[in-house]
Amino acid sequence: MAFLEHQQLQPEDLLRFITQQQEQIIQLKEQIELLEAEIRRLKKLPAKPDIKPNTKPPDDDTGSPDGDPSAPEGNDGASPDTSSKQKVKKPNEKTRKQRKQPRKPSAEKSIPIAATDVPEGSIRNGTTPFHVQELTIQTSSIEYLLEQWVTPDGQTITAKPPASLHGHHYGPMLQAYVLHQYHGCSVTQPELLDWLWDIGISISSGELSQLLTKGHEQFHAEKDELLTTGIRCSSYIQTDDTGTRHKGKNGYCTIINNESFAWFESTDSKSRENFVSLLHRPWSTYTFTDDALIYLEKLDYPKKWLRVLNPYRGVTFLSHEAWEECMKDLRLTGRRRQQASEAMIYGSLIQHGAGHLTTFSDGARQFDVFKHSQCWIHAERGWQKFIRSMISRPWLRNGFGHVLGHLR
């Protein structure tokens, strides 16, 4: 009966009704997917697999991507009237960009090989090159004789080993190989230890752990220089944080990046103070500036504490620990201490030349520093919520469905 009633409606009313039904179906499908995901989570079942759709086979009447092998050269197996209509296969943007094969290296030496079973009367016709690439893995042991001198007052002075050893008893080539296998190729430490033993390297599991975890200050320095250079050369950054486990404790991992660089750091907090501290990390000195006081005034900071902090305007602290001691002497605690720390780091960042940055994020308040904006993916979520709210309200549903009907 309901179908017969709708058959009697006008075309515009029927289109509006169909639009409403389509929107309700989409909404119900989303609710069903959410409920199914919740059931899988409660039952501790595996998540729904993300199965990619089958790729569409190329449109080719010949059934062969290379065309007819009997076709004449220069025509690629296609007739003159159909060659211009062939579709160019576009690369799949989702696939990872393949690396190019390295160039073949020049031969370091040539080894002549004589032919066997050559009949008498044969004429020599030169040689044919047969290029072979080889990998040489061999162990070697070096002994450094460190001179020792005894001073007149009885002290002993010993020469230091080469700086390239970073304090280890293993050469720089071995250290680089171990780090590449562990971090670059995801080889576990037990498997790496077995392989080193197989080729004759005398190393214990503890010494291998030392190679993987100690003496990497140059990598940390390079990481900090990367952030400094990225901020200096960029007009905007993208950032986000996520929960992670670091050094046996639950914490957060923050990423700061754009199309030119990417920088990660694990911390135990995701506050705004933590974010501005990460931006300030390349610089070691902190200055309490006028911008810091303006920042506190925007937060409606109590005037009592503004008068207390005002004498420190223009004062430079050599480290963040020195600023913490200053706030401790001023008896700043709790939320007031955190806001004062945010303001001090904020003003110091502007003084160091980082005030030009625009931050794109998911809209979280801890990233609301300088110029702040949402990325287009997270901005779209607001529109999706708005559309759902429009559909779910009866007094707006008819008008919204009418608009959608006209748009379609």
Backbone torsions as a table, in degrees:
resi	resn	phi	psi	omega
1	MET	NA	-39.0	-179.5
2	ALA	-62.5	-36.6	179.8
3	PHE	-66.9	-39.2	179.5
4	LEU	-66.9	-35.1	178.4
5	GLU	-65.1	-40.6	-178.9
6	HIS	-71.7	-25.1	176.9
7	GLN	-65.9	-25.7	-178.6
8	GLN	-84.9	-5.1	179.9
9	LEU	-74.3	162.2	175.4
10	GLN	-72.7	157.7	-179.2
11	PRO	-56.6	-39.2	-179.7
12	GLU	-66.2	-41.1	178.8
13	ASP	-67.7	-38.0	179.3
14	LEU	-66.4	-39.0	177.5
15	LEU	-64.4	-39.4	177.8
16	ARG	-63.8	-41.4	179.3
17	PHE	-63.9	-42.2	179.2
18	ILE	-64.1	-39.7	178.6
19	THR	-62.7	-42.8	178.1
20	GLN	-62.2	-42.3	179.4
21	GLN	-63.2	-40.4	178.6
22	GLN	-63.4	-42.7	179.1
23	GLU	-65.0	-39.6	178.5
24	GLN	-65.9	-38.0	178.3
25	ILE	-63.4	-43.9	179.1
26	ILE	-62.1	-42.7	-179.5
27	GLN	-65.2	-41.5	179.5
28	LEU	-66.9	-37.6	177.3
29	LYS	-62.4	-41.3	178.3
30	GLU	-64.2	-40.6	178.7
31	GLN	-65.1	-39.5	179.1
32	ILE	-64.0	-42.3	178.7
33	GLU	-63.2	-40.4	178.2
34	LEU	-65.0	-41.8	179.5
35	LEU	-66.2	-40.3	178.1
36	GLU	-64.3	-40.0	177.9
37	ALA	-64.8	-38.6	178.6
38	GLU	-67.0	-38.5	177.5
39	ILE	-63.7	-42.7	178.2
40	ARG	-63.4	-36.8	-179.9
41	ARG	-68.8	-43.6	-179.1
42	LEU	-67.0	-37.5	178.6
43	LYS	-83.9	0.0	-179.3
44	LYS	57.5	40.6	177.3
45	LEU	-90.3	158.3	177.1
46	PRO	-63.6	150.4	-179.1
47	ALA	-65.9	161.4	179.6
48	LYS	-63.7	126.2	-176.7
49	PRO	-67.2	142.8	178.6
50	ASP	-93.9	88.0	-175.9
51	ILE	-92.1	121.6	-178.9
52	LYS	-74.7	145.1	178.2
53	PRO	-68.9	156.4	178.0
54	ASN	-65.7	141.8	177.8
55	THR	-76.9	143.7	-178.6
56	LYS	-74.8	128.2	180.0
57	PRO	-66.8	151.3	-178.7
58	PRO	-65.9	145.2	177.6
59	ASP	-78.7	101.0	-177.7
60	ASP	-141.4	116.5	-178.7
61	ASP	-67.6	-25.8	-177.1
62	THR	-79.9	-18.2	179.6
63	GLY	79.9	4.4	179.9
64	SER	-135.1	131.0	-178.4
65	PRO	-66.8	-21.2	-178.7
66	ASP	-95.1	0.6	179.5
67	GLY	80.6	-169.5	-178.3
68	ASP	-81.1	122.0	-179.8
69	PRO	-65.1	-18.6	-179.8
70	SER	-86.4	-2.2	-178.6
71	ALA	-71.0	153.5	-179.1
72	PRO	-68.2	157.2	180.0
73	GLU	-67.7	148.9	179.2
74	GLY	87.9	-10.5	-179.7
75	ASN	-108.6	-10.0	179.2
76	ASP	57.0	30.1	174.0
77	GLY	75.8	16.0	-178.9
78	ALA	-122.7	148.9	179.2
79	SER	-73.3	157.6	-176.4
80	PRO	-59.9	-32.3	-175.0
81	ASP	-86.3	-7.6	-179.9
82	THR	-114.6	-11.7	-176.7
83	SER	-65.8	-33.5	-178.7
84	SER	-74.3	-15.4	-177.2
85	LYS	-96.5	0.3	-179.0
86	GLN	-66.6	138.2	-179.1
87	LYS	-84.3	137.4	176.7
88	VAL	-84.9	125.1	-177.8
89	LYS	-74.2	120.4	-179.1
90	LYS	-84.9	143.8	177.6
91	PRO	-68.8	146.6	178.6
92	ASN	-74.8	118.2	-175.7
93	GLU	-69.3	-21.9	-178.1
94	LYS	-79.8	-20.1	-179.1
95	THR	-75.3	149.9	-178.9
96	ARG	-71.5	139.0	-179.7
97	LYS	-66.0	125.2	-177.3
98	GLN	-79.4	142.3	177.7
99	ARG	-78.7	152.6	178.2
100	LYS	-83.5	145.2	178.6
101	GLN	-67.8	134.2	178.5
102	PRO	-61.5	154.7	177.5
103	ARG	-67.2	149.4	179.8
104	LYS	-69.8	124.9	-178.7
105	PRO	-70.8	154.7	177.5
106	SER	-73.0	151.1	-177.2
107	ALA	-70.9	132.4	178.4
108	GLU	-80.1	-29.7	177.4
109	LYS	-152.6	158.4	179.2
110	SER	-119.4	131.0	-179.1
111	ILE	-115.8	113.7	177.8
112	PRO	-73.6	139.2	177.7
113	ILE	-125.0	124.7	-177.9
114	ALA	-80.3	143.3	177.5
115	ALA	-78.7	150.6	179.5
116	THR	-112.2	159.6	177.5
117	ASP	56.8	45.5	178.0
118	VAL	-89.7	122.0	-179.7
119	PRO	-64.2	151.9	177.1
120	GLU	-65.9	144.2	-179.3
121	GLY	90.6	-1.0	178.9
122	SER	-73.1	151.3	-179.9
123	ILE	-108.0	130.2	-179.1
124	ARG	-68.3	132.5	-174.5
125	ASN	-119.1	39.1	178.7
126	GLY	78.3	-152.5	-179.4
127	THR	-132.0	158.7	175.6
128	THR	-116.1	121.1	-178.4
129	PRO	-70.3	138.1	176.5
130	PHE	-130.4	97.0	-171.5
131	HIS	-81.6	130.7	-179.1
132	VAL	-129.8	131.6	173.3
133	GLN	-103.4	139.0	-175.9
134	GLU	-134.5	152.5	176.5
135	LEU	-115.4	125.3	-178.4
136	THR	-105.6	119.9	176.9
137	ILE	-120.8	113.6	179.6
138	GLN	-146.1	149.8	-179.9
139	THR	-95.7	151.1	175.7
140	SER	-145.4	153.7	-178.5
141	SER	-126.1	129.5	-177.9
142	ILE	-119.3	135.6	177.9
143	GLU	-113.0	118.6	176.3
144	TYR	-94.3	126.1	178.4
145	LEU	-94.6	100.3	-176.1
146	LEU	-84.8	117.9	179.7
147	GLU	-65.0	146.2	175.9
148	GLN	-125.9	139.2	178.1
149	TRP	-130.8	142.5	177.0
150	VAL	-109.2	120.7	-178.5
151	THR	-76.6	163.4	179.2
152	PRO	-58.6	-27.9	179.6
153	ASP	-88.3	9.1	173.8
154	GLY	93.3	1.9	178.2
155	GLN	-81.3	149.8	-179.8
156	THR	-106.7	127.1	177.3
157	ILE	-110.3	122.2	-178.1
158	THR	-116.0	136.4	177.0
159	ALA	-64.1	149.0	-179.2
160	LYS	-93.6	143.1	176.8
161	PRO	-66.9	167.6	-178.7
162	PRO	-56.0	143.6	-178.7
163	ALA	-66.0	-22.7	-178.9
164	SER	-67.1	-16.5	179.3
165	LEU	-80.6	-16.3	178.6
166	HIS	55.0	33.5	177.2
167	GLY	82.1	1.2	-179.7
168	HIS	-95.9	165.0	177.9
169	HIS	-97.7	27.0	-179.0
170	TYR	-134.3	143.5	-173.6
171	GLY	-67.7	162.7	-178.7
172	PRO	-62.9	-33.4	178.8
173	MET	-66.6	-42.2	178.2
174	LEU	-66.1	-40.5	177.9
175	GLN	-61.8	-44.6	179.9
176	ALA	-64.0	-39.8	-179.4
177	TYR	-65.8	-42.4	-179.9
178	VAL	-62.8	-44.3	179.6
179	LEU	-65.0	-38.3	179.3
180	HIS	-66.7	-43.0	-179.3
181	GLN	-66.2	-39.8	-175.5
182	TYR	-76.3	-48.0	-175.7
183	HIS	-90.6	-35.6	-176.1
184	GLY	-88.2	-32.9	-176.7
185	CYS	-111.5	2.1	176.5
186	SER	58.5	36.8	174.9
187	VAL	-82.1	127.8	-177.8
188	THR	-69.8	160.2	-177.0
189	GLN	-64.7	-42.8	177.5
190	PRO	-61.5	-41.4	179.2
191	GLU	-66.5	-37.9	178.2
192	LEU	-66.2	-38.6	178.1
193	LEU	-65.3	-41.7	177.8
194	ASP	-61.5	-41.1	-178.4
195	TRP	-67.3	-40.3	178.2
196	LEU	-63.5	-38.9	176.7
197	TRP	-66.1	-37.0	-178.5
198	ASP	-63.1	-33.9	-178.8
199	ILE	-92.1	1.7	172.7
200	GLY	99.5	14.0	178.0
201	ILE	-84.4	124.1	178.7
202	SER	-88.2	101.2	-177.4
203	ILE	-148.9	139.3	178.2
204	SER	-92.0	168.1	179.3
205	SER	-65.3	-34.8	177.4
206	GLY	-66.7	-41.7	178.1
207	GLU	-65.7	-37.2	176.6
208	LEU	-64.6	-39.6	177.2
209	SER	-63.6	-36.2	177.2
210	GLN	-64.5	-40.0	178.5
211	LEU	-62.3	-34.8	-175.4
212	LEU	-83.4	-21.0	-171.8
213	THR	-121.0	-20.5	-174.0
214	LYS	-113.3	153.7	174.8
215	GLY	74.1	32.3	-178.6
216	HIS	-113.7	33.9	-178.4
217	GLU	-61.6	-32.5	-178.4
218	GLN	-66.3	-29.8	177.7
219	PHE	-71.7	-39.2	178.1
220	HIS	-66.4	-39.2	177.7
221	ALA	-63.8	-40.7	177.9
222	GLU	-64.5	-36.5	178.8
223	LYS	-64.3	-43.7	179.4
224	ASP	-67.3	-37.1	177.0
225	GLU	-66.1	-31.6	177.2
226	LEU	-62.8	-44.4	179.6
227	LEU	-66.4	-42.4	179.9
228	THR	-59.9	-48.2	-179.2
229	THR	-65.8	-39.4	179.7
230	GLY	-63.0	-42.1	179.1
231	ILE	-67.7	-39.7	-177.7
232	ARG	-67.2	-35.7	-173.5
233	CYS	-97.1	3.4	-175.0
234	SER	-118.0	148.3	174.7
235	SER	-96.3	-13.7	178.8
236	TYR	-151.9	159.9	176.1
237	ILE	-135.7	156.2	172.3
238	GLN	-112.9	142.6	-176.2
239	THR	-147.5	155.2	176.4
240	ASP	-164.8	162.2	175.4
241	ASP	-137.4	157.2	-179.1
242	THR	-149.0	152.6	178.7
243	GLY	-67.7	140.6	-179.5
244	THR	-153.4	169.8	178.9
245	ARG	-116.3	123.9	-175.3
246	HIS	-136.5	128.0	-179.9
247	LYS	55.0	39.7	176.5
248	GLY	77.7	7.5	-179.8
249	LYS	-128.3	149.7	176.8
250	ASN	-74.9	133.6	-179.7
251	GLY	-152.8	-151.2	-177.0
252	TYR	-138.4	145.6	175.6
253	CYS	-113.9	125.6	-178.5
254	THR	-110.6	134.9	176.3
255	ILE	-113.2	135.8	173.5
256	ILE	-124.7	120.8	-172.8
257	ASN	-158.9	169.8	163.1
258	ASN	-154.3	-159.7	-176.3
259	GLU	-72.7	-8.8	-176.3
260	SER	-102.3	-25.5	-176.7
261	PHE	-155.7	164.9	175.3
262	ALA	-143.6	134.5	-175.3
263	TRP	-138.2	130.6	-177.9
264	PHE	-119.4	152.0	173.4
265	GLU	-156.1	138.3	177.9
266	SER	-102.5	129.2	179.6
267	THR	-136.3	173.1	179.5
268	ASP	-97.6	9.6	-178.3
269	SER	-142.5	159.1	175.1
270	LYS	-129.3	29.2	-178.2
271	SER	-80.0	172.0	176.9
272	ARG	-67.1	-35.2	176.1
273	GLU	-60.2	-39.7	177.9
274	ASN	-64.9	-40.3	-177.6
275	PHE	-67.2	-46.4	179.9
276	VAL	-68.4	-28.1	175.8
277	SER	-66.5	-37.6	177.4
278	LEU	-66.6	-40.1	177.4
279	LEU	-65.1	-32.1	-177.5
280	HIS	-85.7	-6.7	-170.4
281	ARG	-55.6	-36.9	-179.5
282	PRO	-63.9	-26.0	-177.8
283	TRP	-99.8	139.6	-174.4
284	SER	-97.5	-19.7	-178.4
285	THR	-101.4	148.0	-178.4
286	TYR	-125.5	136.8	-179.6
287	THR	-126.1	130.3	176.6
288	PHE	-86.1	107.2	-171.5
289	THR	-110.3	178.7	176.0
290	ASP	-62.8	-33.7	178.5
291	ASP	-62.0	-31.7	177.8
292	ALA	-66.5	-41.4	178.0
293	LEU	-66.5	-39.2	176.9
294	ILE	-62.9	-39.1	177.9
295	TYR	-60.7	-43.4	-179.3
296	LEU	-68.5	-35.9	178.6
297	GLU	-64.4	-36.6	177.2
298	LYS	-66.2	-25.5	178.5
299	LEU	-88.2	8.0	-177.3
300	ASP	56.7	44.6	179.2
301	TYR	-65.9	140.4	-178.3
302	PRO	-56.1	136.2	-177.9
303	LYS	-63.3	-28.2	177.4
304	LYS	-58.9	-46.2	-177.9
305	TRP	-77.5	-26.1	174.3
306	LEU	-64.4	-38.2	177.6
307	ARG	-68.4	-31.7	178.7
308	VAL	-70.6	-38.4	-177.1
309	LEU	-83.6	-18.8	-175.7
310	ASN	-58.0	-39.6	179.2
311	PRO	-62.1	-18.3	-178.6
312	TYR	-88.4	4.6	179.7
313	ARG	-63.8	126.3	-178.8
314	GLY	89.2	-3.4	180.0
315	VAL	-81.3	135.1	179.2
316	THR	-104.7	128.3	177.6
317	PHE	-102.4	135.1	-175.2
318	LEU	-74.2	-16.4	179.4
319	SER	-157.5	165.5	177.5
320	HIS	-69.5	-29.1	177.8
321	GLU	-64.1	-36.7	177.5
322	ALA	-64.6	-38.7	176.7
323	TRP	-65.8	-38.7	177.7
324	GLU	-62.0	-40.3	177.8
325	GLU	-65.3	-37.5	177.8
326	CYS	-62.7	-45.1	179.2
327	MET	-66.2	-32.3	177.2
328	LYS	-66.0	-40.0	176.9
329	ASP	-66.4	-34.2	178.4
330	LEU	-79.6	-4.7	179.9
331	ARG	62.6	38.1	173.4
332	LEU	-87.1	122.6	-178.6
333	THR	-136.1	167.6	173.5
334	GLY	65.0	-140.7	-176.5
335	ARG	-64.4	-35.7	179.8
336	ARG	-64.5	-40.5	178.2
337	ARG	-64.6	-42.6	-179.9
338	GLN	-63.9	-43.2	179.1
339	GLN	-65.4	-38.7	177.8
340	ALA	-65.3	-38.5	178.0
341	SER	-66.8	-41.2	176.0
342	GLU	-58.5	-45.3	-177.5
343	ALA	-64.6	-42.8	-179.3
344	MET	-62.5	-45.1	-179.8
345	ILE	-68.5	-37.3	178.5
346	TYR	-60.5	-49.0	179.2
347	GLY	-65.0	-37.6	179.2
348	SER	-66.8	-35.5	177.8
349	LEU	-63.0	-41.4	178.5
350	ILE	-63.7	-39.7	179.3
351	GLN	-65.2	-33.7	178.6
352	HIS	-80.2	-2.6	175.6
353	GLY	94.3	21.8	-179.8
354	ALA	-104.5	9.6	-177.5
355	GLY	-76.0	-4.9	-178.2
356	HIS	-85.7	-6.3	-171.3
357	LEU	-72.3	143.8	167.6
358	THR	-110.0	128.2	-175.7
359	THR	-103.4	123.1	174.1
360	PHE	-103.9	128.7	-178.0
361	SER	-148.8	-169.1	177.8
362	ASP	-85.5	8.7	179.1
363	GLY	94.7	3.4	178.9
364	ALA	-64.0	143.4	-173.3
365	ARG	-69.5	-24.8	-178.7
366	GLN	-67.9	-17.1	179.3
367	PHE	-96.0	3.5	-176.8
368	ASP	-79.3	73.8	179.5
369	VAL	-128.5	141.8	-177.0
370	PHE	57.7	-132.5	176.8
371	LYS	-92.8	123.7	-172.2
372	HIS	-123.0	137.9	-179.7
373	SER	-150.3	157.2	176.8
374	GLN	-87.2	145.4	172.7
375	CYS	-72.2	162.8	-171.5
376	TRP	-66.2	-27.8	-179.6
377	ILE	-68.3	-45.7	-179.5
378	HIS	-75.0	-29.3	176.4
379	ALA	-65.5	-31.6	179.6
380	GLU	-67.1	-29.4	-179.5
381	ARG	-62.5	-34.1	176.5
382	GLY	-62.8	-40.2	177.5
383	TRP	-66.3	-37.1	178.1
384	GLN	-64.1	-41.5	177.5
385	LYS	-64.5	-38.0	179.2
386	PHE	-64.1	-43.3	-180.0
387	ILE	-64.7	-41.0	179.1
388	ARG	-64.2	-40.1	179.3
389	SER	-66.1	-35.6	177.9
390	MET	-65.4	-38.5	-177.9
391	ILE	-72.5	-35.7	-174.4
392	SER	-77.0	-13.3	-178.5
393	ARG	-95.6	120.2	-176.1
394	PRO	-61.5	-36.7	-175.6
395	TRP	-73.8	-12.9	175.9
396	LEU	-108.5	-12.8	-172.0
397	ARG	-63.7	-43.8	-176.3
398	ASN	-64.5	-45.4	-179.2
399	GLY	-67.2	-39.0	179.3
400	PHE	-67.4	-40.0	177.3
401	GLY	-65.6	-34.6	177.3
402	HIS	-64.8	-41.0	178.6
403	VAL	-64.1	-43.6	179.0
404	LEU	-62.1	-38.5	179.4
405	GLY	-62.4	-39.1	177.7
406	HIS	-69.5	-37.1	-179.5
407	LEU	-66.3	-33.2	-179.0
408	ARG	-82.3	NA	NA
